[in-house]
């Protein structure tokens, strides 16, 4: 169950390469709770989920499939994790397509949309979730290459994929962007990452106003400290051991605790919501 005592502390661990490998983590992030039962909230719909090989992206992709959606998910190069996600989706009986590649490339974003249309014939849901982060002790330590790379993955990739998909979305479609608690409270060691997440909030609100008359909803989710491969791939083993301890719930969240936000925003349950941000963050009070 979410909130079990073993989730309150994590064994020290670190990985050397982003965005990290879920199969190498201990304990394993929880993607789907044993008590989760789909109820056809997304029956007959087709979704694209970026960064779907692990973490929040995997939890969202699997939850969508359990709710009746066919799913195309993207990943960078973590083929083992991607295969695990594919197996979990196919167990639900839904169609699944996985695509490796760098979403920072405009041509790859274009091909993702083309592939989804070839395989499914339509796109009803777009989840922009893929991201990277590179902690630095000071602003002066963030060089131009890191700044451009972080924005290219986190913001430009999302922008480009949305631009490619938008002409194919019709009334009732949903776009859901993954921002972060850092967009609201900032982060001294993740200045460039937090800046991309602030840009995503502004993009979400602006795009929602631009497409509301087309019947397309645009919302976002701003997770707090969630146990995903990005954490051991970003921080030292000692920092991982205390990850999430500072929030009111005193623990990191699990991907399975975040995925229902995306299911809600993708479904007709959220038919009167656009331009909004949900905050699964362990109890932090958000202003703005």
DOMI-224408 format. One line per 10 residues: for each residue x, z, y of N, C-alpha, C. Coordinates in pm, 1 decimal. Layout:
N
X,Z,Y,X,Z,Y,X,Z,Y  ...
This chain:
288
83.6,0.0,-119.9,0.0,0.0,0.0,87.3,0.0,125.2  42.7,-63.2,231.8,118.2,-57.2,356.3,135.0,87.0,401.9  254.1,122.3,447.0,278.0,256.4,495.3,326.4,351.7,388.3  354.7,303.5,268.3,408.7,389.2,164.5,538.3,453.3,211.9  570.7,574.3,163.4,690.6,644.6,211.3,819.0,564.3,195.3  830.6,483.2,87.5,955.9,411.2,67.9,979.6,306.8,175.7  878.0,273.2,252.5,894.7,176.3,360.2,953.5,239.4,485.3  960.8,371.6,490.5,999.5,438.1,614.3,1149.6,434.6,638.1  1228.8,417.3,534.4,1373.2,401.2,549.4,1417.7,280.7,467.2  1525.3,220.0,509.1,1577.9,101.4,442.0,1722.7,126.5,403.2
1764.5,80.4,286.7,1905.9,93.7,250.7,1991.7,5.3,339.8  2108.0,50.9,381.7,2195.2,-31.6,465.2,2228.1,-163.0,395.3  2220.8,-272.3,468.7,2250.2,-404.3,413.1,2265.3,-504.0,526.2  2338.7,-608.2,501.2,2357.3,-712.5,602.4,2381.5,-845.3,532.1  2345.9,-952.6,599.8,2372.7,-1087.6,551.9,2451.6,-1161.9,658.2  2526.6,-1261.4,615.6,2620.9,-1326.2,707.1,2567.1,-1451.7,773.0  2452.4,-1502.8,727.8,2405.2,-1632.1,778.1,2256.6,-1625.9,810.3  2221.4,-1676.2,927.9,2080.7,-1684.9,966.3,2020.7,-1813.2,911.5  1888.3,-1814.6,889.1,1791.6,-1708.3,918.1,1779.3,-1603.1,809.4  1867.6,-1601.6,710.7,1866.7,-1499.2,608.0,1794.7,-1543.5,481.0
1822.5,-1471.3,371.9,1766.4,-1503.4,241.2,1680.0,-1387.2,194.6  1553.9,-1411.7,169.6,1463.2,-1304.1,129.7,1497.3,-1251.0,-9.1  1536.7,-1338.6,-100.6,1563.7,-1294.5,-236.7,1681.4,-1198.5,-245.3  1767.2,-1193.6,-142.3,1882.9,-1104.4,-141.4,1851.9,-968.9,-79.1  1732.1,-949.4,-30.1,1697.4,-824.6,39.1,1651.9,-718.0,-60.2  1675.9,-592.3,-23.6,1624.6,-481.0,-102.0,1585.9,-367.2,-7.1  1462.5,-320.5,-18.4,1357.3,-372.5,-105.8,1307.9,-508.6,-56.5  1240.6,-580.7,-145.1,1185.5,-709.9,-107.9,1072.4,-692.5,-5.9  1068.8,-775.6,98.5,953.5,-772.6,188.6,824.6,-799.6,111.1  717.4,-737.4,154.3,588.9,-753.8,87.3,510.1,-865.0,156.0
491.6,-973.8,82.9,425.3,-1090.6,139.8,274.8,-1085.7,124.3  228.7,-1033.5,10.3,85.1,-1030.3,-16.4,50.6,-901.2,-88.0  -40.9,-824.5,-31.7,-82.5,-701.0,-95.2,-164.1,-727.4,-220.6  -150.0,-641.5,-323.7,-224.5,-662.9,-447.9,-375.1,-655.5,-429.1  -419.1,-592.4,-322.0,-562.3,-579.8,-299.3,-622.6,-690.2,-215.7  -538.7,-786.7,-171.0,-590.9,-892.6,-84.1,-674.1,-991.2,-164.0  -793.5,-1016.4,-117.0,-881.7,-1112.9,-181.3,-928.7,-1214.1,-77.7  -901.1,-1339.9,-102.1,-946.8,-1443.1,-10.7,-1097.7,-1456.8,-14.3  -1153.3,-1503.9,95.2,-1299.5,-1520.4,103.8,-1337.0,-1655.0,164.6  -1253.8,-1756.5,140.5,-1281.6,-1893.4,184.2,-1292.0,-1907.4,335.4
-1222.7,-1821.4,410.3,-1226.5,-1832.3,556.1,-1168.5,-1964.2,606.6  -1077.6,-2023.9,528.0,-1011.6,-2147.9,569.2,-1035.8,-2259.3,468.4  -1143.5,-2251.9,395.0,-1171.3,-2347.5,289.1,-1176.5,-2490.7,343.5  -1102.3,-2580.3,278.9,-1102.1,-2720.8,316.4,-1014.4,-2755.7,434.0  -942.2,-2659.3,489.7,-857.4,-2687.6,605.6,-713.7,-2713.9,562.7  -639.4,-2777.2,652.1,-500.5,-2814.2,625.2,-412.6,-2756.5,735.2  -304.5,-2690.5,692.5,-222.0,-2616.1,787.5,-75.9,-2655.0,777.6  -7.3,-2649.0,891.7,138.2,-2654.8,898.7,185.9,-2515.5,938.8  283.3,-2462.4,865.3,342.5,-2332.4,897.1,493.5,-2349.4,901.1  555.7,-2325.6,1015.0,700.5,-2338.6,1023.5,766.7,-2206.5,984.5
885.6,-2217.2,927.9,954.3,-2098.4,878.9,878.5,-2032.2,765.8  818.6,-2112.4,677.0,731.0,-2059.2,574.4,800.0,-2019.4,446.2  930.9,-2029.0,439.7,1001.3,-1994.8,315.7,1008.8,-1845.4,290.8  997.5,-1764.3,396.5,1018.8,-1620.5,380.5,952.5,-1545.6,495.5  959.1,-1412.2,487.6,913.7,-1327.4,595.9,769.5,-1349.0,634.8  744.1,-1346.8,765.0,608.5,-1363.5,816.5,553.6,-1500.9,780.1  637.4,-1603.6,789.3,591.9,-1738.7,757.4,541.9,-1750.7,615.6  614.3,-1691.6,519.1,567.7,-1694.9,380.9,435.1,-1621.0,366.7  425.7,-1503.0,424.2,302.9,-1425.1,412.9,184.1,-1501.2,469.9  205.5,-1570.6,581.5,98.2,-1648.2,643.6,60.6,-1766.8,555.8
160.7,-1840.5,508.0,133.5,-1958.7,425.2,55.8,-1921.5,299.3  95.2,-1813.3,233.4,26.7,-1770.8,111.4,-113.8,-1720.8,143.0  -129.4,-1644.4,250.5,-262.1,-1595.9,288.3,-355.9,-1711.8,321.8  -303.7,-1812.8,391.3,-385.8,-1930.8,420.9,-433.6,-1996.4,292.0  -342.0,-2010.0,195.3,-379.3,-2072.2,68.5,-484.2,-1987.9,-3.7  -468.9,-1856.3,-0.2,-566.8,-1768.4,-64.0,-703.3,-1778.5,2.5  -703.0,-1821.0,128.8,-828.8,-1838.8,200.9,-881.8,-1981.1,189.5  -814.3,-2066.5,109.5,-867.7,-2198.7,80.6,-801.3,-2315.1,148.9  -690.9,-2292.4,222.0,-625.3,-2401.0,295.3,-514.6,-2466.0,212.8  -494.8,-2596.2,232.3,-374.6,-2664.0,185.5,-266.3,-2643.0,290.3
-141.0,-2628.3,246.1,-35.0,-2585.7,337.4,89.1,-2672.5,324.0  138.9,-2719.3,437.4,273.5,-2774.3,447.7,356.1,-2670.9,522.3  465.0,-2624.9,461.2,551.6,-2530.8,532.5,691.7,-2588.4,545.9  756.7,-2551.9,654.7,892.3,-2599.0,680.8,991.0,-2484.0,665.1  1116.7,-2521.2,641.9,1224.9,-2423.8,635.3,1354.0,-2495.8,670.4  1457.4,-2417.6,699.7,1584.1,-2478.7,739.6,1658.9,-2531.7,617.4  1710.7,-2442.0,533.1,1783.3,-2486.0,413.5,1779.1,-2382.7,300.9  1688.4,-2285.1,308.6,1682.0,-2177.8,209.2,1596.1,-2222.8,90.8  1653.1,-2308.6,6.0,1573.2,-2375.1,-96.5,1519.1,-2278.7,-201.3  1594.1,-2174.6,-235.7,1546.0,-2078.8,-333.7,1423.6,-2003.9,-285.8
1429.6,-1953.5,-162.8,1314.0,-1885.3,-105.2,1196.0,-1980.4,-91.6  1224.2,-2103.4,-51.6,1116.0,-2201.5,-34.4,1045.0,-2227.8,-166.4  1121.2,-2233.3,-275.1,1060.6,-2256.0,-405.6,970.0,-2139.0,-444.8  1011.2,-2016.8,-411.7,926.4,-1900.2,-439.1,794.8,-1910.0,-362.3  802.5,-1950.6,-236.6,680.0,-1967.2,-157.6,590.5,-2074.2,-217.6  649.6,-2186.0,-255.6,570.5,-2294.3,-313.5,497.1,-2248.3,-438.4  567.3,-2173.5,-524.8,503.0,-2124.7,-647.1,385.3,-2033.0,-616.2  403.3,-1946.2,-515.9,294.3,-1854.1,-481.5,173.2,-1929.1,-427.8  196.7,-2032.6,-348.9,85.3,-2110.6,-295.3,15.0,-2186.3,-406.7  92.0,-2248.4,-494.0,30.5,-2328.3,-599.9,-46.8,-2242.5,-699.7
-11.8,-2115.2,-712.6,-88.5,-2025.2,-799.0,-232.1,-2008.4,-749.6  -254.3,-2029.9,-620.7,-388.8,-2017.0,-565.7,-473.4,-2140.5,-594.0  -410.7,-2246.9,-641.6,-482.7,-2370.4,-667.7,-485.8,-2466.4,-550.5  -420.4,-2430.6,-442.3,-418.1,-2516.9,-324.8,-295.8,-2608.3,-327.8  -303.4,-2718.4,-255.2,-191.1,-2810.3,-244.3,-83.8,-2752.1,-152.8  41.9,-2781.8,-185.6,153.5,-2730.4,-107.1,260.3,-2837.6,-93.3  312.1,-2851.6,27.6,424.6,-2939.9,56.5,528.1,-2857.8,131.9  655.2,-2867.8,91.4,762.1,-2799.1,163.6,859.6,-2901.9,218.2  910.5,-2874.8,338.7,1002.4,-2968.3,404.1,1120.9,-2893.1,463.7  1241.0,-2931.2,422.2,1362.3,-2874.1,478.5,1404.7,-2954.8,600.8
1466.5,-2886.4,697.6,1516.4,-2956.2,815.0,1518.6,-2867.0,936.7  1580.5,-2916.4,1040.5,1599.9,-2841.4,1164.4,1491.1,-2879.1,1264.5  1404.6,-2784.9,1295.1,1295.9,-2812.9,1389.4,1345.4,-2831.5,1532.6  1472.1,-2799.6,1556.2,1527.9,-2828.9,1687.4,1544.1,-2977.5,1711.4  1530.0,-3056.9,1605.6,1539.2,-3202.8,1615.3,1401.3,-3262.9,1640.5  1388.6,-3341.1,1745.3,1260.5,-3404.8,1775.3,1216.7,-3496.5,1661.8  1310.6,-3566.6,1600.2,1273.7,-3658.5,1493.8,1220.4,-3583.9,1372.3  1274.1,-3464.9,1345.1,1222.8,-3387.2,1231.9,1082.1,-3337.3,1261.4  1058.7,-3292.2,1382.6,923.9,-3249.3,1419.7,824.3,-3363.2,1401.3  864.6,-3481.4,1439.2,778.2,-3598.8,1424.5,748.6,-3625.5,1277.5
851.0,-3612.9,1192.3,833.5,-3640.5,1050.1,746.8,-3534.2,982.6  754.3,-3409.1,1029.0,668.0,-3303.7,973.7,521.3,-3340.6,992.0  486.0,-3385.1,1111.1,347.1,-3422.6,1138.8,307.7,-3544.2,1056.0  395.2,-3643.1,1048.6,364.9,-3762.4,968.8,343.7,-3726.5,822.5  425.9,-3637.5,770.7,414.1,-3598.1,629.7,282.8,-3524.5,604.9  245.9,-3435.3,695.9,119.9,-3363.6,680.5,1.8,-3459.7,678.6  6.0,-3559.2,763.9,-103.1,-3657.0,768.9,-105.4,-3743.4,643.4  13.3,-3779.6,591.7,18.5,-3857.8,468.2,-36.4,-3778.4,349.8  -0.4,-3651.4,342.3,-37.4,-3570.2,226.7,-181.6,-3520.9,233.4  -225.4,-3481.0,352.6,-355.0,-3414.6,366.3,-459.4,-3497.6,440.9
-411.7,-3592.3,521.8,-504.5,-3674.9,597.1,-553.7,-3613.8,726.3  -515.4,-3488.2,752.5,-562.1,-3420.0,873.3,-476.0,-3295.7,897.0  -484.9,-3242.7,1016.6,-420.3,-3115.6,1050.7,-524.9,-3031.3,1123.4  -553.6,-2914.4,1070.4,-651.8,-2825.9,1131.2,-588.8,-2702.6,1195.0  -472.7,-2662.2,1142.9,-407.4,-2539.6,1188.7,-257.8,-2565.6,1202.0  -201.2,-2524.9,1313.7,-56.7,-2532.8,1334.8,-5.6,-2393.3,1366.8  85.8,-2342.9,1284.9,149.6,-2213.5,1310.1,296.2,-2237.1,1343.5  334.1,-2209.8,1467.4,471.8,-2222.2,1513.6,539.4,-2086.5,1498.6  616.8,-2069.8,1392.3,670.1,-1938.8,1357.1,822.2,-1935.1,1345.7  888.0,-2047.5,1318.4,1032.6,-2048.4,1294.1,1109.5,-1997.4,1416.2
1214.0,-1917.3,1389.8,1291.2,-1860.8,1501.1,1427.9,-1813.9,1452.0  1518.0,-1793.6,1546.3,1646.7,-1731.7,1518.4,1682.2,-1638.7,1632.4  1772.7,-1542.4,1604.8,1817.0,-1449.4,1708.5,1961.8,-1410.7,1681.8  2036.2,-1385.5,1792.0,2178.8,-1355.2,1780.6,2211.8,-1242.3,1877.8  2211.6,-1117.3,1830.7,2237.2,-1004.1,1921.4,2374.8,-1013.2,1987.1  2378.1,-974.9,2114.5,2502.9,-966.7,2189.1,2499.3,-839.8,2274.5  2617.0,-782.7,2298.0,2622.6,-656.2,2372.3,2597.6,-673.5,2521.3  2624.7,-792.2,2575.5,2610.8,-814.0,2718.9,2572.1,-958.3,2745.5  2511.2,-982.3,2860.7,2472.1,-1117.3,2899.1,2592.9,-1210.0,2899.2  2709.3,-1156.9,2943.1,2829.6,-1238.9,2950.3,2875.9,-1289.1,2813.4
2829.2,-1225.7,2707.4,2868.4,-1266.6,2573.0,2783.2,-1380.8,2518.3  2677.1,-1416.6,2588.2,2589.9,-1525.9,2544.2,2642.7,-1654.9,2605.2  2707.3,-1736.4,2524.2,2761.4,-1860.8,2577.8,2653.2,-1968.7,2581.0  2688.0,-2079.9,2642.0,2589.0,-2186.9,2659.6,2541.7,-2242.9,2526.1  2631.4,-2246.9,2427.9,2593.9,-2300.2,2297.2,2488.4,-2212.6,2231.4  2506.3,-2079.4,2237.6,2406.8,-1990.0,2179.1,2274.6,-1999.0,2253.5  2281.9,-1998.9,2387.1,2159.9,-2005.7,2467.1,2079.8,-2130.6,2433.8  2147.6,-2244.8,2428.3,2077.8,-2369.7,2398.7,2023.0,-2369.4,2256.7  2101.3,-2317.3,2161.2,2056.7,-2315.4,2022.3,1931.7,-2229.1,2004.9  1931.9,-2111.9,2066.2,1817.4,-2021.0,2052.6,1693.0,-2082.9,2113.3
1705.5,-2142.8,2229.5,1589.3,-2207.3,2291.7,1546.3,-2331.1,2214.0  1642.8,-2404.3,2159.3,1606.4,-2526.3,2087.2,1525.3,-2492.5,1962.4  1563.7,-2389.9,1890.5,1488.8,-2351.0,1771.3,1357.4,-2283.3,1807.0  1364.3,-2182.8,1892.6,1248.0,-2097.4,1916.2,1142.9,-2159.3,2007.3  1187.8,-2234.4,2107.9,1092.2,-2287.6,2205.3,1079.7,-2438.9,2200.6  1192.5,-2510.1,2210.5,1183.2,-2656.2,2210.9,1124.0,-2708.4,2080.9  1163.3,-2650.0,1968.2,1108.0,-2692.5,1840.5,957.6,-2674.8,1835.1  910.4,-2560.1,1882.3,766.8,-2533.5,1888.9,697.6,-2631.9,1982.3  756.4,-2654.7,2097.1,700.0,-2746.2,2196.8,689.2,-2887.0,2137.8  798.6,-2933.1,2076.5,800.9,-3069.5,2022.6,700.9,-3087.0,1909.1
693.6,-2989.1,1818.2,601.2,-3000.2,1705.6,457.0,-2998.4,1754.1  427.4,-2914.2,1850.5,291.8,-2908.8,1905.1,256.0,-3039.7,1973.5  350.1,-3095.5,2047.6,326.2,-3223.1,2115.8,298.7,-3335.2,2015.8  369.3,-3333.2,1903.0,347.1,-3435.4,1800.2,213.5,-3416.0,1730.1  175.3,-3290.3,1707.4,52.9,-3262.4,1631.5,-73.1,-3275.4,1715.1  -64.9,-3247.3,1843.1,-183.9,-3235.2,1927.1,-274.7,-3358.2,1924.9  -222.5,-3480.6,1927.2,-313.2,-3596.8,1924.1,-397.6,-3605.5,1796.6  -357.0,-3532.5,1693.7,-426.7,-3539.2,1564.9,-519.0,-3419.6,1542.4  -523.1,-3327.1,1637.4,-611.1,-3210.9,1626.4,-745.4,-3242.6,1690.1  -850.1,-3192.9,1629.1,-984.8,-3216.6,1680.0,-1052.7,-3083.2,1707.2
-1173.9,-3089.5,1758.9,-1248.6,-2967.9,1791.6,-1256.7,-2876.9,1669.5  -1228.2,-2748.1,1691.6,-1225.8,-2650.8,1583.8,-1086.6,-2619.7,1533.6  -987.2,-2699.0,1575.3,-849.9,-2675.2,1532.7,-792.8,-2552.0,1603.0  -689.0,-2495.1,1541.1,-626.2,-2375.2,1596.4,-474.9,-2389.6,1596.3  -413.2,-2349.9,1706.8,-268.2,-2340.3,1717.9,-235.2,-2192.5,1734.5  -139.1,-2143.3,1654.3,-100.1,-2002.6,1661.1,51.6,-1996.1,1673.2  100.7,-1931.5,1777.5,243.2,-1922.4,1804.2,293.1,-1780.2,1778.9  410.2,-1768.0,1719.7,470.6,-1636.9,1698.8,560.3,-1603.3,1816.8  517.9,-1503.6,1894.6,603.2,-1451.6,2000.7,662.2,-1320.0,1949.8  677.7,-1218.8,2031.6,742.7,-1095.1,1987.2,714.2,-983.1,2086.0
723.4,-861.0,2037.6,713.9,-745.6,2126.7,821.5,-750.7,2234.5  934.8,-818.1,2204.8,1042.6,-826.1,2304.0,1002.8,-906.2,2427.1  901.1,-990.8,2415.4,853.8,-1065.1,2532.7,792.8,-972.2,2635.3  747.6,-853.7,2591.3,677.1,-759.6,2678.5,764.7,-642.4,2721.8  847.7,-591.3,2633.3,931.2,-477.0,2669.3,1077.2,-513.0,2691.4  1113.6,-639.8,2662.3,1252.0,-682.1,2677.3,1340.0,-629.7,2565.0  1465.2,-675.3,2564.3,1562.4,-628.9,2465.7,1702.0,-646.9,2522.7  1773.0,-537.2,2539.8,1905.5,-541.9,2601.7,2004.5,-623.4,2520.0  1985.6,-628.5,2388.4,2081.7,-697.8,2302.0,2030.3,-832.8,2252.9  1909.6,-869.6,2293.7,1851.6,-998.4,2252.7,1793.8,-1068.8,2376.0
1873.6,-1082.2,2478.5,1823.5,-1133.2,2605.7,1774.5,-1276.8,2592.9  1851.8,-1362.3,2526.6,1808.9,-1501.5,2514.0,1688.8,-1513.2,2420.7  1688.4,-1438.5,2311.3,1575.1,-1440.2,2218.1,1448.1,-1392.2,2287.1  1456.2,-1279.0,2356.9,1338.6,-1226.4,2426.9,1288.2,-1325.5,2531.2  1380.7,-1397.4,2593.8,1341.1,-1496.6,2693.6,1262.3,-1610.3,2630.1  1303.4,-1653.6,2510.0,1225.6,-1758.5,2442.5,1086.8,-1707.7,2408.1  1077.6,-1581.0,2371.0,948.2,-1526.3,2331.3,856.6,-1508.5,2452.5  915.7,-1479.3,2569.3,836.2,-1477.7,2692.1,784.8,-1615.5,2727.1  870.4,-1715.8,2705.4,828.1,-1854.2,2729.7,712.7,-1892.3,2637.3  713.9,-1842.3,2515.0,607.0,-1874.3,2420.5,474.5,-1814.0,2465.2
477.4,-1694.9,2522.9,353.9,-1635.8,2576.0,297.6,-1724.3,2687.4  384.1,-1766.1,2779.9,338.9,-1851.7,2890.0,288.6,-1985.8,2838.3  357.8,-2041.2,2739.1,315.7,-2167.6,2679.3,178.2,-2153.2,2614.8  158.5,-2044.4,2542.0,31.0,-2020.6,2474.9,-83.1,-2015.1,2575.4  -65.7,-1939.5,2680.9,-171.2,-1924.6,2779.9,-196.7,-2054.9,2854.5  -89.9,-2126.8,2885.3,-104.8,-2252.2,2959.9,-169.7,-2360.4,2874.8  -121.7,-2375.0,2750.8,-178.5,-2477.6,2663.8,-323.6,-2447.9,2630.0  -356.2,-2320.1,2614.3,-495.3,-2285.6,2582.1,-589.8,-2335.9,2690.9  -547.6,-2324.3,2816.6,-630.6,-2371.8,2927.1,-637.0,-2524.1,2929.9  -529.1,-2589.0,2887.6,-522.8,-2734.4,2893.6,-608.7,-2802.4,2787.7
-632.1,-2734.1,2675.2,-703.4,-2799.7,2564.5,-837.1,-2734.2,2531.3  -878.8,-2635.9,2610.2,-1001.6,-2564.3,2575.9,-1122.8,-2656.7,2575.0  -1126.7,-2755.1,2664.2,-1241.8,-2845.3,2668.0,-1243.5,-2941.4,2549.6  -1131.5,-2949.9,2478.2,-1126.1,-3031.7,2356.5,-1167.8,-2951.5,2233.9  -1200.6,-2824.3,2253.0,-1243.9,-2740.7,2142.1,-1130.1,-2689.9,2055.7  -1007.6,-2695.5,2107.7,-890.1,-2648.0,2035.0,-851.2,-2511.1,2089.7  -833.4,-2415.6,2000.8,-795.9,-2280.3,2042.6,-646.2,-2260.2,2025.4  -584.0,-2189.2,2120.7,-440.4,-2161.3,2116.6,-419.2,-2012.4,2140.9  -365.5,-1943.8,2042.4,-340.2,-1800.8,2052.2,-201.0,-1769.1,2000.0  -164.1,-1642.7,2003.6,-30.6,-1602.2,1958.2,-36.3,-1464.9,1892.3
69.3,-1434.6,1819.6,88.4,-1303.8,1757.9,225.2,-1252.9,1801.0  231.8,-1125.9,1842.0,356.4,-1066.3,1890.7,396.6,-950.5,1799.8  460.3,-979.0,1687.4,498.1,-870.7,1596.0,600.8,-776.9,1657.1  596.9,-652.3,1611.5,702.2,-556.4,1640.9,809.4,-566.2,1534.2  868.6,-452.8,1492.5,975.8,-455.9,1392.6,920.0,-481.2,1252.5  938.7,-600.4,1200.7,886.3,-640.2,1070.5,1004.6,-668.9,976.7  994.0,-624.5,852.0,1102.0,-637.1,754.8,1105.5,-779.2,699.6  1189.5,-861.6,759.3,1205.4,-1002.3,722.2,1354.4,-1033.2,708.8  1390.6,-1148.1,650.2,1532.8,-1181.8,635.9,1609.2,-1190.5,767.6  1539.4,-1213.8,876.8,1607.3,-1222.1,1006.1,1674.6,-1090.1,1042.1
1625.9,-978.7,988.3,1680.1,-847.2,1025.1,1818.4,-823.5,965.0  1837.1,-828.8,832.2,1973.9,-811.3,781.2,2068.0,-924.6,819.4  2011.5,-1040.0,857.3,2095.8,-1151.8,900.8,2135.9,-1139.7,1047.3  2077.0,-1043.3,1120.4,2104.4,-1028.3,1263.2,2182.5,-902.1,1297.1  2157.7,-794.7,1221.9,2209.2,-663.4,1260.3,2305.7,-608.2,1156.0  2382.1,-506.9,1196.2,2475.7,-442.4,1104.3,2399.3,-361.4,1000.6  2468.3,-326.9,891.5,2404.7,-248.9,785.6,2353.0,-115.8,838.6  2428.0,-53.7,928.6,2385.9,74.8,984.8,2261.6,59.4,1070.6  2253.1,-48.4,1147.2,2134.2,-72.2,1229.2,2012.6,-101.1,1143.1  2032.8,-172.3,1033.2,1921.8,-202.4,942.4,1863.5,-73.8,885.7
1947.9,23.5,856.9,1902.3,148.2,795.5,1805.1,225.1,884.4  1810.9,203.9,1015.8,1719.3,273.3,1107.5,1617.9,178.7,1170.6  1609.9,56.2,1118.5,1520.6,-44.4,1175.5,1375.6,3.1,1170.4  1308.2,-4.8,1284.5,1167.1,31.4,1293.2,1140.2,177.8,1315.3  1242.4,262.6,1314.4,1220.3,406.9,1324.6,1172.9,450.9,1462.6  1191.3,367.5,1564.1,1158.7,410.2,1700.7,1013.1,388.2,1739.8  935.4,314.7,1659.5,795.1,291.9,1695.7,711.7,412.4,1654.6  591.9,429.9,1711.8,510.8,547.3,1678.4,485.0,567.5,1529.7  472.4,460.9,1452.4,449.8,475.6,1308.2,577.0,508.8,1231.3  692.4,506.2,1298.7,820.6,549.7,1242.1,866.5,467.5,1121.8
828.6,340.4,1116.7,871.3,256.6,1005.3,859.4,110.5,1044.5  931.8,23.0,976.0,910.0,-120.1,996.9,780.9,-164.8,930.7  721.1,-269.7,984.8,604.4,-328.6,922.0,644.0,-427.0,814.3  547.4,-461.6,731.0,568.3,-560.4,626.6,498.7,-690.9,664.8  551.4,-805.6,620.3,485.0,-932.6,650.8,337.4,-934.4,612.8  300.2,-868.0,502.7,160.5,-864.6,460.7,70.8,-794.7,562.8  130.5,-711.9,649.8,53.9,-641.3,751.6,34.7,-725.2,877.4  106.7,-836.8,885.5,98.8,-925.5,1001.4,13.8,-1048.4,971.8  21.1,-1097.1,848.6,-47.1,-1221.7,812.0,-196.5,-1222.5,843.4  -269.5,-1110.4,826.1,-412.6,-1115.4,857.8,-443.5,-1150.9,1002.6
-349.8,-1123.7,1094.3,-370.6,-1164.7,1233.7,-381.1,-1316.6,1242.1  -297.2,-1386.3,1166.9,-297.1,-1532.5,1168.5,-422.1,-1587.4,1099.8  -462.3,-1524.6,990.3,-585.0,-1567.3,923.6,-702.7,-1555.0,1019.0  -711.5,-1443.3,1087.7,-819.3,-1421.7,1183.6,-819.0,-1528.3,1292.3  -703.5,-1552.5,1353.6,-695.6,-1648.2,1464.0,-719.0,-1791.2,1418.8  -687.1,-1821.8,1292.8,-708.4,-1957.3,1240.8,-852.7,-1981.9,1201.2  -927.2,-1875.3,1175.6,-1061.7,-1887.4,1120.3,-1168.9,-1889.2,1229.2  -1290.4,-1914.5,1186.2,-1403.5,-1914.2,1278.9,-1436.4,-1774.1,1329.9  -1379.1,-1670.3,1266.8,-1399.5,-1534.0,1316.9,-1347.9,-1519.7,1459.3  -1250.4,-1603.1,1496.3,-1190.9,-1596.9,1630.1,-1240.1,-1711.1,1718.7
-1361.8,-1756.4,1694.4,-1413.4,-1873.5,1766.1,-1427.3,-1852.0,1916.6  -1430.3,-1725.4,1961.6,-1444.4,-1696.7,2104.6,-1313.2,-1645.2,2163.4  -1201.5,-1674.2,2097.5,-1070.9,-1628.8,2145.6,-977.5,-1746.2,2166.7  -923.6,-1756.4,2285.4,-815.6,-1851.5,2312.2,-731.5,-1796.6,2427.0  -602.0,-1828.5,2424.4,-509.8,-1777.5,2525.5,-474.9,-1630.8,2507.7  -498.1,-1575.7,2387.9,-478.4,-1433.5,2364.9,-357.6,-1408.1,2274.9  -311.4,-1282.4,2275.3,-199.1,-1240.5,2191.7,-237.0,-1113.4,2116.8  -219.1,-1114.1,1984.7,-240.6,-995.0,1903.2,-107.4,-922.9,1883.0  -112.4,-788.8,1867.6,7.7,-706.3,1869.9,21.1,-613.9,1748.8  57.7,-666.8,1632.0,86.9,-580.7,1517.4,228.8,-523.9,1530.7
241.1,-406.4,1590.4,374.8,-358.8,1627.4,401.2,-211.0,1597.4  319.7,-149.6,1514.6,346.4,-11.3,1477.3,309.5,91.3,1581.4  230.5,50.3,1680.8,177.1,146.7,1776.9,235.8,141.1,1915.6  325.5,47.8,1945.2,377.0,36.6,2081.6,264.9,-5.8,2175.9  258.7,56.6,2291.1,158.9,22.3,2391.5,213.7,-90.1,2479.2  139.5,-198.9,2483.5,185.5,-318.7,2553.6,105.7,-337.1,2682.2  175.7,-361.8,2790.4,111.4,-396.0,2916.9,151.8,-538.2,2955.0  54.3,-615.9,3004.2,86.8,-750.9,3049.2,34.7,-857.3,2959.3
